[in-house]
């Protein structure tokens, strides 16, 4: 599954490095493919010693993971 950084502004608003955060999200996606809800949901993504709540959606064939929002 591909990761699409559509929630980039939320990442930047938290003062996080978007490229490094994208790497953390990709690791979560790769490790949790079977747990990804096809209707979207939330994920706890570990990054730099914290867990961020990532609200996500996916496309119809489950090949692209879109970040909608990120919260500390």
C-alpha positions, -999 to 999 in steps of 0.1 A, spaced: 0 0 0 13 34 -9 13 64 16 0 97 3 8 127 25 -25 146 21 -25 156 57 8 174 53 -4 207 68 -14 189 100 21 174 103 37 208 97 14 226 122 27 202 149 63 213 140 72 178 127 95 170 99 71 159 72 96 136 54 106 118 86 70 115 97 61 101 63 87 74 69 71 65 103 36 64 87 49 41 59 64 17 85 30 17 103 12 10 70 36 -18 61 33 -34 95 -5 -31 98 -19 -38 64 -44 -64 78 -56 -39 104 -63 -10 80 -100 -2 79 -112 2 42 -136 28 54 -109 48 72 -101 52 108 -74 62 132 -39 48 138 -14 53 166 19 61 148 50 62 169 74 90 160 104 104 179 93 90 213 56 100 210 25 83 196 5 105 172 -32 98 164 -34 98 126 -69 99 111 -68 83 77 -88 71 47 -79 48 19 -88 46 -18 -113 20 -31 -88 -7 -39 -68 -2 -7 -36 8 -25 -32 44 -12 -33 55 24 -43 91 29 -36 111 61 -66 133 69 -53 147 102 -26 142 128 -30 149 166 -5 146 194 
